[in-house]
Amino acid sequence: MAKKSRKQQPGGTPATVALTAAGTDFTVHAYDHDPSSPSYGEEAAEALGVRADRVFKTLVADVDGELVVAVVPVAGSLDLKALASAVGGKRAAMADPAAAERTTGYVRGGISPLGQRKRLRTVLDASAASHPTICVSAGRRGLEVELAASDLATLTGATLAEIGRA
């Protein structure tokens, strides 16, 4: 099903390149993406046979005029007020999808917190720390990367905070 790898795989993404360059242990999981799926994250959890609280979605929000990345479980939603508070801001709203794609270098539904074109401030939901590993987008729809939450936090410079809602 998946390969454990510290070597770059053919067809790698900026996210897997970043993980490889950092020497981080990770596992790549590929699945057939269904373009009609209403939720990319829930589709990934189901396809990989992983509980939805271990699969995290990457969302880009605008906090007081600054784009910020929020990484939350696909089983829930983002608490925008909590995100704003976590970065010392007052008001947060979901970012314009075109701005998120242009800034990160990824397409919606495939935005990874790793290997972004412009490194954005990142907040990882605190629930990630309760799992030995979590899955996040590897930078393409139908491609996930599994790694330790602590490694993700280190590589992205993420702050851990309770930003998810069940």
N, CA and C atoms as an extended XYZ file, in Angstrom:
498
Properties=species:S:1:pos:R:3:atomname:S:1:resname:S:1:resid:I:1 pbc="F F F"
N         0.823       -1.201        0.000 N   MET     1
C         0.000        0.000        0.000 CA  MET     1
C         0.859        1.254        0.000 C   MET     1
N         1.850        1.340        0.875 N   ALA     2
C         2.640        2.558        0.954 CA  ALA     2
C         4.110        2.196        1.075 C   ALA     2
N         4.942        3.141        0.760 N   LYS     3
C         6.378        2.944        0.863 CA  LYS     3
C         6.915        3.824        1.970 C   LYS     3
N         7.759        3.255        2.808 N   LYS     4
C         8.465        4.078        3.778 CA  LYS     4
C         9.688        4.594        3.048 C   LYS     4
N         9.903        5.874        3.143 N   SER     5
C        10.958        6.392        2.316 CA  SER     5
C        11.627        7.615        2.904 C   SER     5
N        12.926        7.667        2.746 N   ARG     6
C        13.655        8.903        2.968 CA  ARG     6
C        14.307        9.286        1.657 C   ARG     6
N        14.058        8.479        0.629 N   LYS     7
C        14.564        8.781       -0.706 CA  LYS     7
C        13.460        9.414       -1.509 C   LYS     7
N        13.837       10.297       -2.402 N   GLN     8
C        12.836       10.940       -3.250 CA  GLN     8
C        12.262        9.913       -4.219 C   GLN     8
N        10.957        9.845       -4.261 N   GLN     9
C        10.265        8.955       -5.179 CA  GLN     9
C        10.055        9.672       -6.505 C   GLN     9
N         9.982        8.919       -7.612 N   PRO    10
C         9.685        9.553       -8.892 CA  PRO    10
C         8.336       10.276       -8.798 C   PRO    10
N         8.233       11.427       -9.429 N   GLY    11
C         6.974       12.168       -9.379 CA  GLY    11
C         6.754       12.841       -8.044 C   GLY    11
N         7.830       13.109       -7.319 N   GLY    12
C         7.719       13.735       -6.015 CA  GLY    12
C         7.137       15.138       -6.106 C   GLY    12
N         6.672       15.617       -4.995 N   THR    13
C         6.094       16.954       -4.891 CA  THR    13
C         7.040       17.818       -4.056 C   THR    13
N         6.833       19.128       -4.043 N   PRO    14
C         7.668       19.958       -3.162 CA  PRO    14
C         7.606       19.497       -1.693 C   PRO    14
N         6.468       18.959       -1.268 N   ALA    15
C         6.342       18.473        0.115 CA  ALA    15
C         7.258       17.277        0.363 C   ALA    15
N         7.258       16.311       -0.549 N   THR    16
C         8.108       15.131       -0.348 CA  THR    16
C         9.581       15.487       -0.538 C   THR    16
N         9.859       16.443       -1.412 N   VAL    17
C        11.239       16.920       -1.582 CA  VAL    17
C        11.723       17.550       -0.271 C   VAL    17
N        10.877       18.364        0.362 N   ALA    18
C        11.238       19.007        1.630 CA  ALA    18
C        11.477       17.966        2.726 C   ALA    18
N        10.627       16.965        2.783 N   LEU    19
C        10.790       15.908        3.788 CA  LEU    19
C        12.083       15.133        3.555 C   LEU    19
N        12.355       14.817        2.311 N   THR    20
C        13.571       14.083        1.970 CA  THR    20
C        14.804       14.910        2.313 C   THR    20
N        14.791       16.180        1.939 N   ALA    21
C        15.931       17.059        2.213 CA  ALA    21
C        16.191       17.199        3.708 C   ALA    21
N        15.131       17.151        4.506 N   ALA    22
C        15.262       17.287        5.958 CA  ALA    22
C        15.676       15.968        6.622 C   ALA    22
N        15.652       14.870        5.866 N   GLY    23
C        15.998       13.570        6.444 CA  GLY    23
C        14.919       13.027        7.362 C   GLY    23
N        13.694       13.471        7.156 N   THR    24
C        12.570       13.070        8.005 CA  THR    24
C        12.001       11.737        7.547 C   THR    24
N        11.647       10.882        8.500 N   ASP    25
C        10.968        9.632        8.167 CA  ASP    25
C         9.519        9.936        7.820 C   ASP    25
N         9.050        9.389        6.699 N   PHE    26
C         7.671        9.592        6.287 CA  PHE    26
C         7.240        8.445        5.403 C   PHE    26
N         5.953        8.304        5.254 N   THR    27
C         5.368        7.294        4.387 CA  THR    27
C         4.426        7.984        3.419 C   THR    27
N         4.568        7.667        2.156 N   VAL    28
C         3.687        8.226        1.134 CA  VAL    28
C         2.545        7.249        0.896 C   VAL    28
N         1.317        7.776        0.873 N   HIS    29
C         0.126        6.976        0.589 CA  HIS    29
C        -0.568        7.580       -0.625 C   HIS    29
N        -0.726        6.790       -1.661 N   ALA    30
C        -1.435        7.255       -2.855 CA  ALA    30
C        -2.766        6.519       -2.954 C   ALA    30
N        -3.761        7.200       -3.488 N   TYR    31
C        -5.067        6.587       -3.718 CA  TYR    31
C        -5.692        7.252       -4.931 C   TYR    31
N        -6.687        6.600       -5.511 N   ASP    32
C        -7.377        7.170       -6.666 CA  ASP    32
C        -8.354        8.229       -6.196 C   ASP    32
N        -8.066        9.462       -6.545 N   HIS    33
C        -8.919       10.582       -6.156 CA  HIS    33
C       -10.176       10.605       -7.015 C   HIS    33
N       -11.320       10.785       -6.368 N   ASP    34
C       -12.602       10.912       -7.060 CA  ASP    34
C       -12.949       12.393       -7.143 C   ASP    34
N       -12.907       12.989       -8.342 N   PRO    35
C       -13.175       14.422       -8.467 CA  PRO    35
C       -14.563       14.840       -7.988 C   PRO    35
N       -15.497       13.900       -7.887 N   SER    36
C       -16.843       14.256       -7.425 CA  SER    36
C       -16.985       14.174       -5.906 C   SER    36
N       -15.920       13.797       -5.217 N   SER    37
C       -15.974       13.686       -3.758 CA  SER    37
C       -16.208       15.056       -3.134 C   SER    37
N       -17.171       15.161       -2.193 N   PRO    38
C       -17.451       16.454       -1.571 CA  PRO    38
C       -16.389       16.884       -0.548 C   PRO    38
N       -15.611       15.940       -0.029 N   SER    39
C       -14.606       16.263        0.983 CA  SER    39
C       -13.317       15.518        0.679 C   SER    39
N       -12.273       16.267        0.304 N   TYR    40
C       -10.992       15.647       -0.016 CA  TYR    40
C       -10.431       14.883        1.178 C   TYR    40
N       -10.529       15.469        2.362 N   GLY    41
C        -9.965       14.851        3.555 CA  GLY    41
C       -10.667       13.576        3.964 C   GLY    41
N       -11.984       13.598        3.964 N   GLU    42
C       -12.724       12.394        4.329 CA  GLU    42
C       -12.522       11.304        3.286 C   GLU    42
N       -12.396       11.707        2.021 N   GLU    43
C       -12.102       10.747        0.961 CA  GLU    43
C       -10.756       10.080        1.240 C   GLU    43
N        -9.751       10.862        1.638 N   ALA    44
C        -8.426       10.319        1.935 CA  ALA    44
C        -8.491        9.340        3.098 C   ALA    44
N        -9.177        9.708        4.173 N   ALA    45
C        -9.281        8.829        5.342 CA  ALA    45
C        -9.906        7.499        4.959 C   ALA    45
N       -10.974        7.562        4.209 N   GLU    46
C       -11.662        6.338        3.788 CA  GLU    46
C       -10.781        5.505        2.866 C   GLU    46
N       -10.156        6.139        1.889 N   ALA    47
C        -9.326        5.419        0.929 CA  ALA    47
C        -8.119        4.755        1.595 C   ALA    47
N        -7.579        5.409        2.619 N   LEU    48
C        -6.395        4.881        3.294 CA  LEU    48
C        -6.734        3.952        4.456 C   LEU    48
N        -8.023        3.906        4.824 N   GLY    49
C        -8.413        3.076        5.954 CA  GLY    49
C        -7.887        3.610        7.270 C   GLY    49
N        -7.818        4.922        7.384 N   VAL    50
C        -7.287        5.592        8.575 CA  VAL    50
C        -8.422        6.371        9.232 C   VAL    50
N        -8.465        6.371       10.563 N   ARG    51
C        -9.491        7.151       11.262 CA  ARG    51
C        -9.380        8.625       10.884 C   ARG    51
N       -10.521        9.259       10.705 N   ALA    52
C       -10.560       10.654       10.250 CA  ALA    52
C        -9.891       11.624       11.223 C   ALA    52
N        -9.743       11.246       12.494 N   ASP    53
C        -9.083       12.162       13.434 CA  ASP    53
C        -7.558       12.134       13.289 C   ASP    53
N        -7.029       11.210       12.461 N   ARG    54
C        -5.588       11.154       12.182 CA  ARG    54
C        -5.230       11.765       10.838 C   ARG    54
N        -6.235       12.099       10.034 N   VAL    55
C        -5.998       12.730        8.746 CA  VAL    55
C        -6.305       14.216        8.911 C   VAL    55
N        -5.349       15.050        8.561 N   PHE    56
C        -5.476       16.489        8.779 CA  PHE    56
C        -5.544       17.225        7.448 C   PHE    56
N        -6.415       18.232        7.407 N   LYS    57
C        -6.536       19.056        6.208 CA  LYS    57
C        -5.760       20.347        6.422 C   LYS    57
N        -5.277       20.888        5.327 N   THR    58
C        -4.511       22.126        5.349 CA  THR    58
C        -5.393       23.229        4.785 C   THR    58
N        -5.681       24.205        5.610 N   LEU    59
C        -6.533       25.327        5.216 CA  LEU    59
C        -5.724       26.618        5.285 C   LEU    59
N        -6.029       27.525        4.389 N   VAL    60
C        -5.346       28.819        4.412 CA  VAL    60
C        -6.377       29.879        4.780 C   VAL    60
N        -6.044       30.654        5.787 N   ALA    61
C        -6.941       31.707        6.270 CA  ALA    61
C        -6.221       33.053        6.201 C   ALA    61
N        -7.017       34.091        6.201 N   ASP    62
C        -6.507       35.456        6.235 CA  ASP    62
C        -6.744       35.967        7.649 C   ASP    62
N        -5.658       36.232        8.355 N   VAL    63
C        -5.753       36.763        9.713 CA  VAL    63
C        -5.200       38.183        9.689 C   VAL    63
N        -6.105       39.133        9.827 N   ASP    64
C        -5.722       40.547        9.841 CA  ASP    64
C        -4.824       40.916        8.657 C   ASP    64
N        -5.144       40.372        7.482 N   GLY    65
C        -4.392       40.700        6.275 CA  GLY    65
C        -3.182       39.824        5.992 C   GLY    65
N        -2.911       38.847        6.855 N   GLU    66
C        -1.775       37.934        6.667 CA  GLU    66
C        -2.317       36.532        6.397 C   GLU    66
N        -1.786       35.861        5.382 N   LEU    67
C        -2.193       34.484        5.134 CA  LEU    67
C        -1.516       33.570        6.152 C   LEU    67
N        -2.313       32.672        6.740 N   VAL    68
C        -1.855       31.752        7.776 CA  VAL    68
C        -2.374       30.361        7.436 C   VAL    68
N        -1.569       29.349        7.673 N   VAL    69
C        -1.961       27.965        7.429 CA  VAL    69
C        -2.495       27.364        8.729 C   VAL    69
N        -3.648       26.700        8.613 N   ALA    70
C        -4.232       25.969        9.741 CA  ALA    70
C        -4.303       24.500        9.349 C   ALA    70
N        -3.843       23.623       10.220 N   VAL    71
C        -3.852       22.190        9.958 CA  VAL    71
C        -4.738       21.555       11.023 C   VAL    71
N        -5.905       21.056       10.586 N   VAL    72
C        -6.910       20.523       11.520 CA  VAL    72
C        -7.416       19.167       11.039 C   VAL    72
N        -7.955       18.352       11.962 N   PRO    73
C        -8.483       17.039       11.563 CA  PRO    73
C        -9.627       17.183       10.548 C   PRO    73
N        -9.657       16.273        9.571 N   VAL    74
C       -10.720       16.326        8.563 CA  VAL    74
C       -12.079       16.012        9.176 C   VAL    74
N       -12.086       15.392       10.339 N   ALA    75
C       -13.345       15.032       10.996 CA  ALA    75
C       -14.056       16.245       11.587 C   ALA    75
N       -13.397       17.368       11.644 N   GLY    76
C       -13.994       18.559       12.239 CA  GLY    76
C       -13.858       19.757       11.345 C   GLY    76
N       -13.887       20.929       11.979 N   SER    77
C       -13.771       22.173       11.217 CA  SER    77
C       -12.805       23.105       11.936 C   SER    77
N       -12.457       24.176       11.255 N   LEU    78
C       -11.537       25.167       11.801 CA  LEU    78
C       -12.313       26.212       12.591 C   LEU    78
N       -11.839       26.507       13.791 N   ASP    79
C       -12.391       27.572       14.606 CA  ASP    79
C       -11.576       28.832       14.278 C   ASP    79
N       -12.148       29.690       13.445 N   LEU    80
C       -11.428       30.874       12.979 CA  LEU    80
C       -11.032       31.816       14.106 C   LEU    80
N       -11.898       31.942       15.103 N   LYS    81
C       -11.591       32.804       16.244 CA  LYS    81
C       -10.370       32.274       17.009 C   LYS    81
N       -10.330       30.951       17.197 N   ALA    82
C        -9.197       30.334       17.894 CA  ALA    82
C        -7.916       30.480       17.081 C   ALA    82
N        -8.025       30.376       15.751 N   LEU    83
C        -6.851       30.556       14.906 CA  LEU    83
C        -6.317       31.980       15.040 C   LEU    83
N        -7.197       32.958       14.955 N   ALA    84
C        -6.771       34.354       15.097 CA  ALA    84
C        -6.066       34.558       16.434 C   ALA    84
N        -6.636       34.024       17.484 N   SER    85
C        -6.057       34.152       18.819 CA  SER    85
C        -4.679       33.482       18.888 C   SER    85
N        -4.544       32.314       18.246 N   ALA    86
C        -3.288       31.561       18.288 CA  ALA    86
C        -2.125       32.310       17.650 C   ALA    86
N        -2.428       33.198       16.698 N   VAL    87
C        -1.359       33.960       16.041 CA  VAL    87
C        -1.341       35.422       16.483 C   VAL    87
N        -2.099       35.728       17.536 N   GLY    88
C        -2.109       37.081       18.066 CA  GLY    88
C        -2.899       38.064       17.225 C   GLY    88
N        -3.849       37.541       16.444 N   GLY    89
C        -4.662       38.401       15.589 CA  GLY    89
C        -6.034       38.641       16.182 C   GLY    89
N        -6.796       39.470       15.483 N   LYS    90
C        -8.147       39.796       15.948 CA  LYS    90
C        -9.227       39.118       15.130 C   LYS    90
N        -9.031       39.085       13.804 N   ARG    91
C       -10.089       38.580       12.933 CA  ARG    91
C        -9.506       37.648       11.878 C   ARG    91
N       -10.189       36.505       11.679 N   ALA    92
C        -9.755       35.537       10.670 CA  ALA    92
C       -10.927       35.179        9.773 C   ALA    92
N       -10.618       34.948        8.517 N   ALA    93
C       -11.600       34.477        7.532 CA  ALA    93
C       -10.860       33.547        6.586 C   ALA    93
N       -11.585       32.669        5.948 N   MET    94
C       -10.946       31.785        4.981 CA  MET    94
C       -10.366       32.643        3.864 C   MET    94
N        -9.185       32.280        3.404 N   ALA    95
C        -8.508       33.030        2.350 CA  ALA    95
C        -9.186       32.783        1.007 C   ALA    95
N        -9.031       33.725        0.116 N   ASP    96
C        -9.491       33.550       -1.248 CA  ASP    96
C        -8.752       32.337       -1.827 C   ASP    96
N        -9.479       31.362       -2.407 N   PRO    97
C        -8.815       30.160       -2.926 CA  PRO    97
C        -7.694       30.457       -3.928 C   PRO    97
N        -7.889       31.441       -4.793 N   ALA    98
C        -6.856       31.776       -5.772 CA  ALA    98
C        -5.601       32.300       -5.077 C   ALA    98
N        -5.771       33.109       -4.035 N   ALA    99
C        -4.624       33.633       -3.280 CA  ALA    99
C        -3.907       32.494       -2.554 C   ALA    99
N        -4.671       31.552       -2.004 N   ALA   100
C        -4.070       30.400       -1.313 CA  ALA   100
C        -3.258       29.560       -2.295 C   ALA   100
N        -3.809       29.313       -3.472 N   GLU   101
C        -3.100       28.514       -4.474 CA  GLU   101
C        -1.845       29.234       -4.964 C   GLU   101
N        -1.959       30.514       -5.253 N   ARG   102
C        -0.838       31.299       -5.766 CA  ARG   102
C         0.295       31.360       -4.729 C   ARG   102
N        -0.066       31.552       -3.469 N   THR   103
C         0.936       31.713       -2.419 CA  THR   103
C         1.615       30.398       -2.050 C   THR   103
N         0.832       29.307       -1.968 N   THR   104
C         1.411       28.024       -1.565 CA  THR   104
C         2.042       27.261       -2.722 C   THR   104
N         1.545       27.498       -3.945 N   GLY   105
C         2.028       26.740       -5.091 CA  GLY   105
C         1.292       25.428       -5.283 C   GLY   105
N         0.252       25.212       -4.517 N   TYR   106
C        -0.545       23.985       -4.604 CA  TYR   106
C        -1.979       24.316       -5.014 C   TYR   106
N        -2.690       23.305       -5.536 N   VAL   107
C        -4.094       23.502       -5.888 CA  VAL   107
C        -4.980       23.130       -4.704 C   VAL   107
N        -6.146       23.768       -4.637 N   ARG   108
C        -7.121       23.490       -3.583 CA  ARG   108
C        -7.416       21.989       -3.547 C   ARG   108
N        -7.448       21.431       -2.358 N   GLY   109
C        -7.648       19.996       -2.204 CA  GLY   109
C        -6.335       19.236       -2.208 C   GLY   109
N        -5.248       19.937       -2.496 N   GLY   110
C        -3.925       19.323       -2.503 CA  GLY   110
C        -2.896       20.211       -1.834 C   GLY   110
N        -3.356       21.210       -1.078 N   ILE   111
C        -2.416       22.105       -0.396 CA  ILE   111
C        -1.767       21.353        0.761 C   ILE   111
N        -0.470       21.348        0.763 N   SER   112
C         0.298       20.704        1.829 CA  SER   112
C         0.874       21.777        2.743 C   SER   112
N         1.030       21.465        4.021 N   PRO   113
C         1.693       22.422        4.907 CA  PRO   113
C         3.210       22.453        4.675 C   PRO   113
N         3.698       21.511        3.876 N   LEU   114
C         5.135       21.368        3.622 CA  LEU   114
C         5.490       21.811        2.204 C   LEU   114
N         6.659       22.371        2.026 N   GLY   115
C         7.162       22.687        0.694 CA  GLY   115
C         6.387       23.764       -0.041 C   GLY   115
N         5.816       24.685        0.690 N   GLN   116
C         5.035       25.745        0.051 CA  GLN   116
C         5.954       26.746       -0.652 C   GLN   116
N         5.441       27.354       -1.699 N   ARG   117
C         6.199       28.355       -2.467 CA  ARG   117
C         6.670       29.479       -1.550 C   ARG   117
N         5.766       29.966       -0.709 N   LYS   118
C         6.106       30.990        0.286 CA  LYS   118
C         5.736       30.405        1.643 C   LYS   118
N         6.704       30.296        2.519 N   ARG   119
C         6.435       29.704        3.832 CA  ARG   119
C         5.529       30.622        4.640 C   ARG   119
N         4.394       30.091        5.016 N   LEU   120
C         3.414       30.847        5.792 CA  LEU   120
C         3.458       30.412        7.245 C   LEU   120
N         3.069       31.320        8.114 N   ARG   121
C         2.942       30.973        9.528 CA  ARG   121
C         1.924       29.845        9.627 C   ARG   121
N         2.224       28.831       10.437 N   THR   122
C         1.407       27.623       10.504 CA  THR   122
C         0.982       27.340       11.934 C   THR   122
N        -0.287       26.923       12.076 N   VAL   123
C        -0.807       26.493       13.370 CA  VAL   123
C        -1.356       25.082       13.182 C   VAL   123
N        -0.892       24.167       13.998 N   LEU   124
C        -1.304       22.765       13.966 CA  LEU   124
C        -2.214       22.511       15.153 C   LEU   124
N        -3.382       21.910       14.877 N   ASP   125
C        -4.305       21.623       15.973 CA  ASP   125
C        -3.617       20.730       17.003 C   ASP   125
N        -3.795       21.065       18.267 N   ALA   126
C        -3.136       20.364       19.372 CA  ALA   126
C        -3.476       18.882       19.425 C   ALA   126
N        -4.604       18.480       18.860 N   SER   127
C        -4.980       17.055       18.886 CA  SER   127
C        -3.984       16.190       18.124 C   SER   127
N        -3.203       16.770       17.233 N   ALA   128
C        -2.216       16.006       16.461 CA  ALA   128
C        -1.203       15.333       17.377 C   ALA   128
N        -0.888       15.975       18.489 N   ALA   129
C         0.115       15.445       19.412 CA  ALA   129
C        -0.325       14.150       20.088 C   ALA   129
N        -1.612       13.842       20.032 N   SER   130
C        -2.106       12.621       20.684 CA  SER   130
C        -1.970       11.380       19.806 C   SER   130
N        -1.447       11.530       18.598 N   HIS   131
C        -1.293       10.403       17.667 CA  HIS   131
C         0.191       10.166       17.386 C   HIS   131
N         0.583        8.879       17.253 N   PRO   132
C         1.989        8.604       16.919 CA  PRO   132
C         2.361        9.196       15.553 C   PRO   132
N         1.435        9.116       14.603 N   THR   133
C         1.631        9.735       13.284 CA  THR   133
C         0.306       10.309       12.811 C   THR   133
N         0.416       11.284       11.910 N   ILE   134
C        -0.769       11.864       11.275 CA  ILE   134
C        -0.532       11.877        9.764 C   ILE   134
N        -1.597       12.069        9.009 N   CYS   135
C        -1.502       12.178        7.561 CA  CYS   135
C        -1.909       13.578        7.140 C   CYS   135
N        -1.136       14.154        6.221 N   VAL   136
C        -1.457       15.457        5.624 CA  VAL   136
C        -1.237       15.331        4.125 C   VAL   136
N        -1.767       16.276        3.393 N   SER   137
C        -1.585       16.257        1.942 CA  SER   137
C        -0.104       16.304        1.600 C   SER   137
N         0.250       15.510        0.603 N   ALA   138
C         1.625       15.506        0.106 CA  ALA   138
C         1.785       16.475       -1.057 C   ALA   138
N         0.739       17.256       -1.335 N   GLY   139
C         0.848       18.286       -2.358 CA  GLY   139
C         0.119       17.991       -3.648 C   GLY   139
N        -0.698       16.951       -3.634 N   ARG   140
C        -1.486       16.592       -4.801 CA  ARG   140
C        -2.731       15.874       -4.328 C   ARG   140
N        -3.833       16.088       -4.998 N   ARG   141
C        -5.047       15.336       -4.667 CA  ARG   141
C        -4.744       13.858       -4.909 C   ARG   141
N        -5.105       13.029       -3.926 N   GLY   142
C        -4.846       11.603       -4.037 CA  GLY   142
C        -3.480       11.180       -3.527 C   GLY   142
N        -2.792       12.066       -2.835 N   LEU   143
C        -1.474       11.744       -2.303 CA  LEU   143
C        -1.348       12.327       -0.898 C   LEU   143
N        -1.115       11.460        0.064 N   GLU   144
C        -0.961       11.866        1.459 CA  GLU   144
C         0.413       11.441        1.948 C   GLU   144
N         0.899       12.136        2.941 N   VAL   145
C         2.145       11.771        3.587 CA  VAL   145
C         1.850       11.564        5.069 C   VAL   145
N         2.392       10.492        5.613 N   GLU   146
C         2.226       10.169        7.027 CA  GLU   146
C         3.557       10.422        7.729 C   GLU   146
N         3.490       11.161        8.837 N   LEU   147
C         4.693       11.495        9.585 CA  LEU   147
C         4.314       11.810       11.023 C   LEU   147
N         5.309       11.914       11.869 N   ALA   148
C         5.067       12.294       13.263 CA  ALA   148
C         4.639       13.758       13.309 C   ALA   148
N         3.660       14.057       14.148 N   ALA   149
C         3.188       15.438       14.289 CA  ALA   149
C         4.324       16.355       14.738 C   ALA   149
N         5.209       15.850       15.574 N   SER   150
C         6.336       16.666       16.031 CA  SER   150
C         7.257       17.032       14.868 C   SER   150
N         7.438       16.107       13.926 N   ASP   151
C         8.253       16.416       12.748 CA  ASP   151
C         7.579       17.472       11.887 C   ASP   151
N         6.262       17.346       11.712 N   LEU   152
C         5.533       18.344       10.932 CA  LEU   152
C         5.670       19.724       11.586 C   LEU   152
N         5.504       19.770       12.898 N   ALA   153
C         5.603       21.037       13.620 CA  ALA   153
C         7.003       21.642       13.475 C   ALA   153
N         8.010       20.813       13.582 N   THR   154
C         9.386       21.303       13.452 CA  THR   154
C         9.656       21.833       12.051 C   THR   154
N         9.271       21.070       11.037 N   LEU   155
C         9.572       21.461        9.657 CA  LEU   155
C         8.817       22.702        9.194 C   LEU   155
N         7.627       22.921        9.747 N   THR   156
C         6.832       24.083        9.337 CA  THR   156
C         6.960       25.249       10.319 C   THR   156
N         7.610       25.012       11.446 N   GLY   157
C         7.689       26.034       12.485 CA  GLY   157
C         6.330       26.278       13.114 C   GLY   157
N         5.491       25.256       13.109 N   ALA   158
C         4.105       25.404       13.567 CA  ALA   158
C         3.990       25.610       15.067 C   ALA   158
N         2.958       26.369       15.406 N   THR   159
C         2.504       26.523       16.772 CA  THR   159
C         1.419       25.480       16.982 C   THR   159
N         1.403       24.803       18.124 N   LEU   160
C         0.313       23.891       18.459 CA  LEU   160
C        -0.722       24.647       19.272 C   LEU   160
N        -1.981       24.569       18.844 N   ALA   161
C        -3.059       25.252       19.552 CA  ALA   161
C        -4.362       24.540       19.242 C   ALA   161
N        -5.327       24.718       20.116 N   GLU   162
C        -6.647       24.115       19.910 CA  GLU   162
C        -7.430       24.999       18.946 C   GLU   162
N        -7.324       24.663       17.653 N   ILE   163
C        -7.973       25.461       16.619 CA  ILE   163
C        -9.062       24.684       15.871 C   ILE   163
N        -9.231       23.410       16.224 N   GLY   164
C       -10.236       22.590       15.563 CA  GLY   164
C       -11.496       22.459       16.386 C   GLY   164
N       -12.598       22.257       15.698 N   ARG   165
C       -13.892       21.985       16.346 CA  ARG   165
C       -14.378       20.638       15.859 C   ARG   165
N       -14.942       19.868       16.763 N   ALA   166
C       -15.467       18.540       16.387 CA  ALA   166
C       -16.730       18.659       15.563 C   ALA   166
